[in-house]
């Protein structure tokens, strides 16, 4: 990782998106972008791969569905069968129409909760984690593009000045 970063700060999301497209076209490596809200199209402009959280959600839903079938079969058929409204208590298949709401709810429950846990772990978000945004204004109204600098500071500044920039800063990373 670089010890020196160029922070290009923008005051509008459209200006940021245009700048990212221009910088990527110029061959500039953008390490990170900090925004106060999601910017539509920024992921494509940065060249990020699509997320695979939907695949994980489907797998988690299948786990929830399987768990619901196992749980209902064990509770209502094996462990403690009861005669409720004259329904047969010796077969899961004959009782399945009554179990459909439970199967649906547990599928949604497992999928939603496990996707949230996966998102937090994948994003490295956990309790008491320090904020990583370089300037506090990125949580309010400013947009920041973080570019590593290595003996190409003047070239980067000239490329960034072609965009509708609000402010340029050079920052030394003291943690490394």
Buried (B, 14 or more C-beta within 10 A) or exposed (E): EBEBBBBBBBBEBEBBBBBBBBBBEEEBEBEBBBBBEEBEEBBEBBEEEEEEBEEBBEBBBEBBBBBBBEBBBEEBBEEEBEEEEEEEBEEBEEBEEEBEEBBEEBBEBBBBEBBEEBEEEEEEEEEEEEEEBBBEBBEEEBBBBBBBBEEEEEEBBEBBEEBBBBEBEEBEEEEE
